[in-house]
Amino acid sequence: MTGEQMNGYLAVTRFQSFKFAGLAGAVAIALSLGGSPALAEVTPFKQAVAQAAYQDDVIAAFYKERGYKPLWTSNADRGRRKAFLKAAEEARAHGLPGGRYDPEQIEALFRSAKSGTSRGKAEVELTKMFLRYARDVQSGILIPERVVDGIERKAPRRRSSDILNAFAKSSPAPFVKSLAPQGAQYARLMEEKLRLERILGSKGWGPKVRTSRKIEPGDSGKDVVGVRNRLIAMGYLKRTASQTYDANMVKAMKAFQQDHGLFADGVIGKGTLKELNHEPQYRLQQVVVAMERERWMNRDLGRRHVLVNIPDFHARIVENGKVAFQTRSVVGMNLTDRRTPEFSDVMNHMVINPTWNVPRSIATKEYLPMLQENPNAVSHLNLLDASGRRVSREGLDFTQFNEKNFPFDMKQPPSNSNALGLVKFMFPNPHNIYLHDTPHKSLFGRQTRAFSHGCIRLRDPFDFAYALLSKQTNDPQGFFKARLSTGKETRVDLKDPLQVHLIYRTAYTNAKGRTQFRDDIYGRDAAIFKALSQAGVVLYAVQS
C-alpha cells in the first residue's frame, strides 16, 4: 500500500469514527487530512448546534453556510428575538395552534441560553419553532389536499432555506409581519374573529328561537320577541319593546337574510331560523377556517381574475381588488362524484355555440340505462364510433353493453337546447370543469343552487362573455353576437388569459358591510375545522 493509499484508508477510518459527532467530527477529519488548524476552533456552541441540527438537513446546511454564526442567541440578535416573541404572542389572533410556538417556551429557551452548549441547543430549537410558525402563518397549518376530498389545491409552501436566508438578511419585525397574507380579506377576517371572540366573552346572542311556525310581517307573540332580542344582540336592530313583527323588525330581518345568503323577503321560515340560531362559536369556527383557506391561497391571484365561491353560488370577475362583474351560478350537487372541486387554473378561451361532449360517466351511468329500455331515448344526442362517425341506433341492442364496454361517444350538437347553452368558458384542467350557459334558467331562482354534475352554470353568460371580451375589442357585444348568429361552434381565444379560482368560503368579507356567512353545503369546512382542532387550534372567548 502506497503512502497516499494509506492516508486515504486512515481518512475513511477516522470519518467512520467521527460521522456521528457533528461539527467536531468534521473538524477532526479536516485535521487528519492536513487541514488548517483554524478549522479546529470548535466551540461548545458550534458543536451543540451541529449536533442538534444533525437530523435536519436544511437547518444543518443553513448554519454551516453562515459559519455557525448565531441567529437568535447573541447580543446582536435582540431584534430577532423580540420580533419572534411578539409574533408568537399574537399567533392566536391568526387562529394558529399556539402550542407549537408557545411564548413561555420561547422565553424559557432565551433564558436557558447561558453556556455555549445550552446556547447551541436553544439556537436550533428556536429555528425549528420559527420555521413552524412561518410555514403555518404563511401557507397554512394543514395540507389542503389531505384534509377532505374535493380540495385540489397546493398551498404555496416556501422553502425553509429561503425563509431562513431571507429572515437572516431582513429587518426582523417587518419580515415576520409580512409572512401572513397581506390582502384586505385576511385583515378583515382577523377583525371579525376578534369581534366574535368578544361576543363569546360576553352574553352571546341570547336564547335561541324555538318555533315550528313560519313568522310573517304582522305576527306577534313570544316567538317574535325571541327574534327581536336576537336581532338586537346581533346588531341588526336598535333596542325596542315592540312585540309585533313590525316594519323596523322586517327591515332588520331582510338585512340579516341578505348577509346569510337567504332570500331577503322578511319571512322567517326554517332556513332563516336555522341561520338565526347559529351561535357565535359556530360563526367563529367559520371565520377561523376561512383564514386557514386564505393562507392556502397566499399568492398573487391576478390583477384581473375570475372568482367562483361555491357555497355562495356566485361567479365574479375581479379587477384590482374590486368586483367588476358578478352573476348567479349553479354548482355541483352534494353527491360524491358531482361536488365541484376547489382549484385554480387559467381561462384562455371561450367556445360559442358549443358541442356538448357527454362525459363517459354520464353516458354510461345515466343514459345507457335509458337506452337499454328504449333505443330511441335521448334522441337529441348523437352516437359516434371510435373514428368519430355517427352511428345509427337502428338494430342496436344496448342491453349487451355495460359501463366498461360501451363503445360509443355521445355528443349534442350546438343548439338552443344544448346542455351547455350557447357558450362555455374554458380553463383546461384535469377535472374537466368549466363555466357555461344552460337552457335550465329556472334553477337560478332557487336559494340553494347545487344541481350540476360539477361544472359551473352562469345565469348571465352573455354578459360574462362581454366583460371578458371588453379587453380585446371595442364592441364586445357585436363581436360575440356575430359569431353566435352563425350557429357554428366557434373558439375565441382570450388575448389576455386570466386566472380562475374556484374557492369555498362560508365566511367572507366585503370592503363595506357586515361579514357574509353561507351554508357549508358539502361539509368541507366542518372537516377542516376538525383537522385544525386536532392540530391544536382552540377557540377563545375574550373579555371586553
TIKOLMI-701879 format. One line per field, with one value per residue (C-alpha): z, x, y; residue in three letters; residue number from 1. Coordinates in nm, 2 decimals, padded with zeros to 4 digits. Each point is the difference from the previous one (the first is absolute). Layout:
// TIKOLMI-701879
zz = Z,... $
xx = X,... $
yy = Y,... $
residu = ALA,... $
num = NUM,... $
//
This chain:
// TIKOLMI-701879
zz = 00.00,-00.10,00.24,-00.19,00.03,00.37,00.06,-00.18,00.21,00.32,-00.11,-00.06,00.33,00.18,-00.18,00.12,00.35,-00.02,-00.22,00.29,00.18,-00.21,-00.05,00.23,-00.22,-00.31,00.15,00.11,-00.35,-00.14,00.24,-00.08,-00.36,00.07,00.01,00.15,00.39,-00.03,-00.08,00.33,00.20,00.11,00.27,00.21,-00.17,-00.35,00.10,00.17,-00.31,-00.23,00.22,00.06,-00.38,-00.10,-00.12,-00.17,-00.33,-00.06,00.34,00.00,-00.34,00.11,00.30,-00.19,-00.28,00.25,00.19,00.30,00.07,00.24,-00.12,00.34,00.29,-00.04,00.13,-00.36,-00.05,00.25,-00.29,-00.13,00.35,00.06,-00.34,00.03,00.36,-00.10,-00.29,00.23,00.24,-00.28,-00.16,00.15,-00.20,-00.32,00.13,00.03,00.24,00.26,00.15,-00.29,00.09,00.35,00.12,00.34,-00.16,-00.22,00.30,00.19,-00.29,00.00,00.38,-00.03,-00.26,00.25,-00.07,-00.35,-00.01,00.12,-00.24,-00.29,00.09,00.05,-00.34,-00.19,00.20,-00.06,-00.37,-00.03,00.19,-00.22,-00.32,00.13,00.07,-00.33,-00.20,00.20,-00.02,-00.36,-00.18,00.26,00.28,-00.21,-00.34,-00.19,-00.23,00.30,00.21,-00.21,-00.35,-00.25,00.10,-00.28,00.11,00.09,00.27,-00.10,00.22,00.00,00.04,00.36,-00.12,-00.18,00.31,00.22,-00.24,-00.06,00.37,00.07,-00.25,00.08,00.26,00.25,00.09,-00.36,-00.13,00.27,-00.06,-00.38,00.04,00.05,-00.30,-00.07,-00.18,00.14,00.03,00.25,00.21,00.01,00.10,00.29,00.11,-00.02,00.20,00.28,-00.01,00.04,00.28,00.19,-00.06,00.14,00.30,00.07,-00.01,-00.35,-00.19,00.25,-00.01,-00.33,-00.16,00.02,-00.21,-00.27,-00.16,-00.27,00.12,-00.24,00.02,00.24,00.23,00.37,00.31,00.18,-00.32,-00.14,00.32,-00.02,-00.36,00.11,00.28,-00.22,-00.27,00.26,00.14,-00.35,-00.07,-00.27,00.20,00.24,00.35,-00.01,00.22,-00.29,00.01,-00.35,-00.31,-00.13,-00.29,00.20,00.09,-00.35,-00.14,00.25,-00.09,-00.37,00.07,00.20,-00.28,-00.26,00.21,00.02,-00.36,00.06,-00.20,00.15,00.03,00.37,00.05,00.27,-00.11,00.09,-00.20,00.16,00.34,-00.04,-00.08,00.27,00.27,-00.08,00.30,-00.01,00.05,-00.33,-00.18,00.15,-00.13,-00.35,00.03,00.13,-00.29,-00.25,00.13,-00.05,-00.35,-00.07,00.10,-00.25,-00.27,00.13,-00.35,-00.28,-00.13,-00.30,-00.05,-00.20,00.09,00.02,00.35,00.05,00.36,00.00,00.31,-00.08,-00.35,-00.18,-00.26,-00.01,-00.21,00.23,-00.12,00.22,00.31,-00.10,-00.14,-00.36,-00.09,00.19,-00.08,00.17,-00.05,00.03,00.14,00.05,00.19,00.35,-00.13,00.01,-00.38,-00.06,00.25,-00.16,00.08,00.13,-00.21,-00.21,-00.37,-00.29,-00.23,-00.35,-00.23,-00.04,-00.24,-00.16,-00.12,00.18,-00.06,00.31,00.03,00.25,00.27,00.00,00.36,-00.10,-00.32,00.17,00.34,-00.11,-00.37,-00.06,00.23,-00.18,-00.34,00.12,00.08,-00.32,-00.28,-00.11,00.34,00.02,-00.38,00.02,00.06,-00.29,00.03,-00.15,-00.05,00.08,-00.33,00.07,-00.25,00.09,00.08,-00.07,00.30,-00.22,00.08,00.29,00.31,00.29,00.25,-00.11,00.13,00.35,00.15,-00.09,-00.36,-00.13,-00.33,-00.10,00.07,00.04,-00.12,-00.02,-00.29,00.05,00.06,00.24,00.19,00.03,00.36,-00.01,-00.13,-00.26,00.15,00.22,00.16,00.01,00.24,-00.10,00.31,00.09,00.18,-00.33,00.18,-00.18,00.01,-00.24,-00.10,00.06,-00.14,00.35,00.12,00.27,00.23,00.05,00.19,00.27,00.32,00.02,-00.35,00.01,-00.29,-00.26,-00.06,00.11,-00.26,00.08,-00.18,-00.04,00.01,-00.22,-00.23,-00.28,00.23,00.14,-00.35,-00.07,00.31,-00.10,-00.36,00.10,00.04,-00.36,-00.21,00.00,-00.08,00.21,-00.04,-00.38,-00.02,00.21,-00.18,-00.34,00.08,00.19,-00.31,-00.21,00.21,-00.05,00.28,00.02,00.23,00.11,00.17,00.28,-00.08,00.37,00.17,00.36,00.31,00.12,00.37,00.11,00.37,00.30,00.25,00.25,00.16,-00.20,00.03,-00.23,00.01,00.15,00.21,00.23,-00.04,-00.23,00.11,-00.22,00.06,-00.01,-00.28,-00.04,00.36,-00.10,00.26,00.28,-00.10,-00.01,00.34,00.14,-00.14,00.13,00.35,-00.02,-00.10,00.32,-00.11,00.28,00.00,00.26,00.18,00.06,00.29,-00.12 $
xx = 00.00,00.14,00.03,-00.29,-00.22,00.08,-00.10,-00.33,-00.06,00.06,-00.23,-00.29,00.06,00.00,-00.32,-00.18,00.11,-00.11,-00.31,-00.24,00.19,-00.13,00.23,00.27,00.02,00.03,00.28,00.19,-00.02,00.13,00.30,00.07,00.03,00.24,-00.27,00.06,00.01,-00.25,-00.26,00.06,-00.14,-00.31,-00.19,-00.26,-00.26,00.10,00.01,-00.34,-00.15,00.15,-00.12,-00.35,-00.05,00.15,-00.33,-00.13,00.19,-00.15,00.09,00.34,00.08,-00.12,00.23,00.29,-00.03,00.01,00.29,-00.21,-00.07,-00.30,-00.34,-00.16,00.23,00.26,-00.04,-00.03,-00.31,-00.22,-00.22,-00.07,-00.08,-00.24,-00.17,-00.05,-00.13,-00.25,-00.12,-00.04,-00.20,-00.23,-00.03,-00.34,-00.13,00.08,-00.19,00.33,00.08,00.20,00.14,00.24,00.17,-00.10,00.13,00.09,00.20,00.18,00.09,00.12,00.23,00.13,00.07,00.16,00.26,00.28,00.28,00.13,-00.17,-00.34,00.02,00.06,-00.29,-00.23,00.11,-00.11,-00.32,-00.10,00.08,-00.23,-00.27,00.03,-00.02,-00.32,-00.15,00.11,-00.15,-00.32,-00.08,00.12,-00.15,-00.22,00.01,-00.15,00.08,-00.31,-00.02,00.03,-00.29,-00.30,-00.09,-00.06,00.27,00.25,00.21,00.37,00.09,00.29,00.26,00.32,00.32,00.13,00.35,-00.15,-00.19,00.31,00.23,-00.25,-00.06,00.37,00.05,-00.32,-00.13,-00.16,-00.33,-00.11,00.11,-00.20,-00.30,00.02,-00.04,-00.38,-00.22,00.00,-00.33,-00.30,-00.21,00.24,00.02,-00.38,-00.04,00.25,-00.22,-00.31,00.17,00.07,-00.36,-00.14,00.24,-00.12,-00.36,00.09,00.15,-00.32,-00.35,00.00,-00.32,-00.25,-00.24,-00.08,-00.34,-00.18,-00.31,-00.14,-00.22,00.09,00.02,-00.13,-00.04,-00.28,00.04,00.05,00.07,00.30,00.16,00.01,00.15,00.27,00.08,00.00,00.25,00.23,00.00,00.08,00.29,00.14,-00.01,-00.27,-00.27,00.00,-00.15,-00.37,-00.28,-00.22,-00.15,-00.13,00.19,-00.02,00.16,00.32,00.05,-00.08,00.26,00.26,-00.09,00.04,00.35,00.08,-00.13,00.21,00.31,-00.06,-00.08,-00.38,-00.28,-00.05,-00.38,-00.04,-00.18,00.15,-00.01,00.21,00.30,00.01,-00.06,00.29,00.24,-00.15,00.06,00.36,00.22,00.30,00.23,-00.12,00.05,00.35,00.08,-00.10,00.23,00.29,-00.04,-00.02,00.33,00.16,-00.14,00.14,00.35,-00.04,-00.03,00.26,00.13,-00.08,-00.35,00.04,-00.08,-00.30,-00.15,-00.31,-00.12,-00.27,-00.10,-00.17,-00.23,-00.08,-00.14,00.16,00.27,00.19,00.25,00.24,00.22,00.26,-00.17,-00.35,-00.30,-00.04,-00.28,-00.20,-00.27,-00.18,00.13,-00.11,00.27,00.03,-00.25,00.10,00.08,00.33,00.07,-00.17,00.14,00.18,00.37,00.22,00.30,00.15,00.09,00.01,-00.29,00.13,-00.30,-00.38,-00.20,-00.31,-00.27,00.18,-00.05,-00.06,00.24,-00.19,00.24,00.03,-00.11,-00.33,-00.04,00.04,-00.16,-00.30,-00.06,00.09,-00.28,-00.24,00.12,-00.03,-00.37,-00.06,00.26,-00.16,00.04,00.20,-00.04,00.16,00.34,00.20,00.19,00.35,00.24,00.37,00.07,-00.24,-00.26,-00.37,-00.16,-00.36,-00.20,-00.20,00.05,00.23,-00.05,00.11,-00.05,00.33,00.19,00.10,00.20,00.33,-00.07,-00.23,00.18,-00.15,00.06,-00.31,-00.03,-00.26,00.05,-00.03,-00.36,-00.21,-00.08,00.36,00.09,00.28,-00.22,00.15,00.34,00.26,00.31,00.31,00.29,00.13,00.05,00.02,-00.34,-00.18,-00.17,-00.10,-00.26,-00.29,-00.35,-00.30,-00.35,-00.13,-00.04,-00.26,00.27,00.15,-00.31,00.08,00.16,00.23,00.14,00.19,-00.14,00.27,00.24,00.29,00.03,-00.11,-00.30,-00.05,-00.32,00.14,00.25,-00.02,00.07,00.29,00.13,-00.03,00.19,00.28,00.01,-00.01,00.38,00.06,-00.27,-00.18,-00.33,-00.01,-00.37,00.01,00.30,-00.17,-00.34,00.16,00.15,-00.30,-00.23,00.20,-00.13,00.34,00.24,00.26,00.30,00.10,00.34,00.04,00.29,00.06,-00.06,-00.11,00.02,-00.30,-00.04,-00.27,-00.02,-00.21,-00.07,-00.29,00.13,00.14,00.00,-00.06,00.16,-00.32,-00.27,-00.01,00.17,-00.18,-00.08,-00.11,-00.11,00.27,-00.17,00.26,00.11,00.35,00.04,-00.11,00.27,00.26,-00.09,00.02,00.35,00.10,-00.12,00.21,00.30,-00.05,-00.22,-00.22,-00.29,00.03,-00.25,00.14,-00.12,-00.06 $
yy = 00.00,00.34,00.29,00.18,-00.31,-00.04,00.37,-00.07,-00.31,00.19,00.28,-00.24,-00.17,00.33,00.11,-00.31,00.08,00.36,00.00,00.02,00.27,00.30,00.29,-00.14,-00.30,00.21,00.20,-00.31,-00.14,00.33,-00.01,-00.37,00.09,00.29,00.27,00.34,00.02,00.29,-00.26,-00.16,00.29,-00.19,00.18,-00.17,00.22,-00.11,-00.36,00.02,00.16,-00.27,-00.28,00.15,00.06,-00.33,-00.16,00.31,00.05,00.35,00.14,-00.17,00.15,00.34,00.02,-00.15,00.26,00.28,-00.14,-00.09,00.36,00.02,00.12,00.05,-00.02,00.27,00.36,00.11,-00.22,00.18,00.13,-00.34,-00.14,00.29,-00.04,-00.37,00.02,00.27,-00.22,-00.30,00.21,00.11,-00.35,-00.04,00.30,-00.20,-00.31,-00.19,-00.28,00.20,-00.32,-00.03,00.32,00.07,00.34,-00.14,-00.27,00.25,00.22,-00.31,-00.08,00.35,-00.02,-00.34,00.12,00.07,-00.25,-00.07,-00.34,00.13,00.29,-00.24,-00.22,00.30,00.13,-00.30,-00.04,00.36,-00.03,-00.31,00.18,00.31,-00.21,-00.16,00.34,00.14,-00.29,00.00,00.37,00.03,-00.30,-00.18,-00.25,-00.28,-00.16,00.09,-00.31,-00.23,00.14,-00.09,-00.12,00.28,00.24,-00.02,00.28,00.03,00.24,00.24,-00.16,00.20,-00.19,00.00,00.10,00.30,00.11,-00.02,00.17,00.28,00.04,00.02,00.28,00.20,00.24,-00.25,00.17,00.09,-00.34,-00.19,00.22,-00.06,-00.38,00.00,00.08,00.37,00.03,00.20,-00.32,-00.16,00.32,00.04,-00.37,00.06,00.29,-00.21,-00.27,00.24,00.13,-00.34,-00.09,00.30,-00.10,-00.35,00.17,00.19,-00.13,-00.13,00.06,-00.12,-00.29,-00.18,00.05,-00.33,-00.01,-00.23,00.27,00.25,00.36,00.26,00.38,00.10,-00.31,00.04,-00.21,-00.15,-00.13,00.35,00.13,-00.27,00.10,00.37,-00.06,-00.21,00.27,00.27,-00.21,-00.06,00.38,-00.01,00.18,00.29,-00.06,-00.02,-00.13,-00.10,-00.35,00.02,-00.09,00.35,00.20,00.07,-00.36,-00.12,00.24,-00.13,-00.36,00.07,00.13,-00.31,-00.22,00.18,-00.05,-00.37,-00.08,-00.03,00.15,00.34,-00.03,00.07,-00.33,-00.22,-00.36,-00.31,00.12,00.35,-00.14,-00.24,00.28,00.23,-00.27,-00.07,00.09,00.24,-00.31,-00.15,00.33,00.02,-00.34,00.11,00.31,-00.21,-00.24,00.29,00.13,-00.33,-00.01,00.34,-00.12,-00.28,00.26,00.25,00.09,00.23,-00.08,00.22,00.37,-00.12,-00.34,-00.21,-00.09,-00.27,-00.04,-00.34,00.02,00.37,-00.11,00.30,00.05,00.33,00.18,00.19,00.28,00.17,-00.14,00.12,-00.20,00.11,-00.25,-00.26,-00.25,-00.28,-00.35,-00.36,-00.24,-00.38,-00.21,-00.12,-00.35,-00.18,00.03,00.33,00.25,00.29,-00.03,00.29,00.09,00.28,00.01,00.24,00.09,00.04,-00.03,-00.02,-00.22,00.16,-00.25,-00.29,-00.36,-00.20,-00.30,-00.21,-00.12,-00.37,-00.03,00.17,-00.19,-00.34,00.06,00.22,-00.04,-00.37,-00.13,00.22,-00.13,-00.36,00.06,00.21,00.02,00.33,00.17,00.32,00.04,00.35,-00.17,-00.15,-00.33,-00.01,-00.29,00.00,00.17,00.29,-00.12,00.02,-00.33,-00.09,-00.14,-00.22,-00.36,00.07,-00.22,00.23,-00.28,-00.16,00.31,00.10,00.28,-00.17,-00.11,00.28,00.08,00.33,00.37,00.21,00.36,00.27,00.24,00.38,00.12,00.21,-00.32,-00.11,-00.10,00.26,00.27,00.23,00.07,-00.16,00.14,-00.22,-00.02,-00.35,-00.21,-00.37,00.02,00.09,00.29,00.32,00.28,00.00,00.11,-00.22,-00.03,-00.07,00.36,-00.07,-00.15,00.35,00.10,-00.25,00.10,-00.30,-00.07,-00.33,-00.20,-00.06,-00.29,00.22,00.28,00.35,00.13,00.38,00.20,00.28,-00.18,00.26,00.29,-00.21,-00.04,00.37,00.08,-00.23,00.12,00.37,-00.02,-00.10,00.17,00.34,-00.18,-00.32,-00.04,00.03,-00.22,-00.27,00.01,-00.02,-00.33,-00.12,00.07,-00.25,-00.29,-00.16,-00.10,00.28,00.02,00.35,00.03,00.26,00.23,00.04,-00.33,00.04,-00.22,-00.18,-00.09,-00.24,00.06,-00.10,00.27,-00.03,00.32,00.29,00.38,00.30,00.34,00.13,-00.16,-00.30,-00.33,-00.24,-00.35,-00.30,-00.35,-00.28,-00.18,-00.27,-00.03,00.09,00.28,-00.23,-00.25,00.28,00.13,-00.35,-00.03,00.34,-00.10,-00.32,00.22,00.21,00.29,00.12,00.24,00.28,00.23,00.35,00.21,00.35 $
residu = MET,THR,GLY,GLU,GLN,MET,ASN,GLY,TYR,LEU,ALA,VAL,THR,ARG,PHE,GLN,SER,PHE,LYS,PHE,ALA,GLY,LEU,ALA,GLY,ALA,VAL,ALA,ILE,ALA,LEU,SER,LEU,GLY,GLY,SER,PRO,ALA,LEU,ALA,GLU,VAL,THR,PRO,PHE,LYS,GLN,ALA,VAL,ALA,GLN,ALA,ALA,TYR,GLN,ASP,ASP,VAL,ILE,ALA,ALA,PHE,TYR,LYS,GLU,ARG,GLY,TYR,LYS,PRO,LEU,TRP,THR,SER,ASN,ALA,ASP,ARG,GLY,ARG,ARG,LYS,ALA,PHE,LEU,LYS,ALA,ALA,GLU,GLU,ALA,ARG,ALA,HIS,GLY,LEU,PRO,GLY,GLY,ARG,TYR,ASP,PRO,GLU,GLN,ILE,GLU,ALA,LEU,PHE,ARG,SER,ALA,LYS,SER,GLY,THR,SER,ARG,GLY,LYS,ALA,GLU,VAL,GLU,LEU,THR,LYS,MET,PHE,LEU,ARG,TYR,ALA,ARG,ASP,VAL,GLN,SER,GLY,ILE,LEU,ILE,PRO,GLU,ARG,VAL,VAL,ASP,GLY,ILE,GLU,ARG,LYS,ALA,PRO,ARG,ARG,ARG,SER,SER,ASP,ILE,LEU,ASN,ALA,PHE,ALA,LYS,SER,SER,PRO,ALA,PRO,PHE,VAL,LYS,SER,LEU,ALA,PRO,GLN,GLY,ALA,GLN,TYR,ALA,ARG,LEU,MET,GLU,GLU,LYS,LEU,ARG,LEU,GLU,ARG,ILE,LEU,GLY,SER,LYS,GLY,TRP,GLY,PRO,LYS,VAL,ARG,THR,SER,ARG,LYS,ILE,GLU,PRO,GLY,ASP,SER,GLY,LYS,ASP,VAL,VAL,GLY,VAL,ARG,ASN,ARG,LEU,ILE,ALA,MET,GLY,TYR,LEU,LYS,ARG,THR,ALA,SER,GLN,THR,TYR,ASP,ALA,ASN,MET,VAL,LYS,ALA,MET,LYS,ALA,PHE,GLN,GLN,ASP,HIS,GLY,LEU,PHE,ALA,ASP,GLY,VAL,ILE,GLY,LYS,GLY,THR,LEU,LYS,GLU,LEU,ASN,HIS,GLU,PRO,GLN,TYR,ARG,LEU,GLN,GLN,VAL,VAL,VAL,ALA,MET,GLU,ARG,GLU,ARG,TRP,MET,ASN,ARG,ASP,LEU,GLY,ARG,ARG,HIS,VAL,LEU,VAL,ASN,ILE,PRO,ASP,PHE,HIS,ALA,ARG,ILE,VAL,GLU,ASN,GLY,LYS,VAL,ALA,PHE,GLN,THR,ARG,SER,VAL,VAL,GLY,MET,ASN,LEU,THR,ASP,ARG,ARG,THR,PRO,GLU,PHE,SER,ASP,VAL,MET,ASN,HIS,MET,VAL,ILE,ASN,PRO,THR,TRP,ASN,VAL,PRO,ARG,SER,ILE,ALA,THR,LYS,GLU,TYR,LEU,PRO,MET,LEU,GLN,GLU,ASN,PRO,ASN,ALA,VAL,SER,HIS,LEU,ASN,LEU,LEU,ASP,ALA,SER,GLY,ARG,ARG,VAL,SER,ARG,GLU,GLY,LEU,ASP,PHE,THR,GLN,PHE,ASN,GLU,LYS,ASN,PHE,PRO,PHE,ASP,MET,LYS,GLN,PRO,PRO,SER,ASN,SER,ASN,ALA,LEU,GLY,LEU,VAL,LYS,PHE,MET,PHE,PRO,ASN,PRO,HIS,ASN,ILE,TYR,LEU,HIS,ASP,THR,PRO,HIS,LYS,SER,LEU,PHE,GLY,ARG,GLN,THR,ARG,ALA,PHE,SER,HIS,GLY,CYS,ILE,ARG,LEU,ARG,ASP,PRO,PHE,ASP,PHE,ALA,TYR,ALA,LEU,LEU,SER,LYS,GLN,THR,ASN,ASP,PRO,GLN,GLY,PHE,PHE,LYS,ALA,ARG,LEU,SER,THR,GLY,LYS,GLU,THR,ARG,VAL,ASP,LEU,LYS,ASP,PRO,LEU,GLN,VAL,HIS,LEU,ILE,TYR,ARG,THR,ALA,TYR,THR,ASN,ALA,LYS,GLY,ARG,THR,GLN,PHE,ARG,ASP,ASP,ILE,TYR,GLY,ARG,ASP,ALA,ALA,ILE,PHE,LYS,ALA,LEU,SER,GLN,ALA,GLY,VAL,VAL,LEU,TYR,ALA,VAL,GLN,SER $
num = 1,2,3,4,5,6,7,8,9,10,11,12,13,14,15,16,17,18,19,20,21,22,23,24,25,26,27,28,29,30,31,32,33,34,35,36,37,38,39,40,41,42,43,44,45,46,47,48,49,50,51,52,53,54,55,56,57,58,59,60,61,62,63,64,65,66,67,68,69,70,71,72,73,74,75,76,77,78,79,80,81,82,83,84,85,86,87,88,89,90,91,92,93,94,95,96,97,98,99,100,101,102,103,104,105,106,107,108,109,110,111,112,113,114,115,116,117,118,119,120,121,122,123,124,125,126,127,128,129,130,131,132,133,134,135,136,137,138,139,140,141,142,143,144,145,146,147,148,149,150,151,152,153,154,155,156,157,158,159,160,161,162,163,164,165,166,167,168,169,170,171,172,173,174,175,176,177,178,179,180,181,182,183,184,185,186,187,188,189,190,191,192,193,194,195,196,197,198,199,200,201,202,203,204,205,206,207,208,209,210,211,212,213,214,215,216,217,218,219,220,221,222,223,224,225,226,227,228,229,230,231,232,233,234,235,236,237,238,239,240,241,242,243,244,245,246,247,248,249,250,251,252,253,254,255,256,257,258,259,260,261,262,263,264,265,266,267,268,269,270,271,272,273,274,275,276,277,278,279,280,281,282,283,284,285,286,287,288,289,290,291,292,293,294,295,296,297,298,299,300,301,302,303,304,305,306,307,308,309,310,311,312,313,314,315,316,317,318,319,320,321,322,323,324,325,326,327,328,329,330,331,332,333,334,335,336,337,338,339,340,341,342,343,344,345,346,347,348,349,350,351,352,353,354,355,356,357,358,359,360,361,362,363,364,365,366,367,368,369,370,371,372,373,374,375,376,377,378,379,380,381,382,383,384,385,386,387,388,389,390,391,392,393,394,395,396,397,398,399,400,401,402,403,404,405,406,407,408,409,410,411,412,413,414,415,416,417,418,419,420,421,422,423,424,425,426,427,428,429,430,431,432,433,434,435,436,437,438,439,440,441,442,443,444,445,446,447,448,449,450,451,452,453,454,455,456,457,458,459,460,461,462,463,464,465,466,467,468,469,470,471,472,473,474,475,476,477,478,479,480,481,482,483,484,485,486,487,488,489,490,491,492,493,494,495,496,497,498,499,500,501,502,503,504,505,506,507,508,509,510,511,512,513,514,515,516,517,518,519,520,521,522,523,524,525,526,527,528,529,530,531,532,533,534,535,536,537,538,539,540,541,542,543,544 $
//
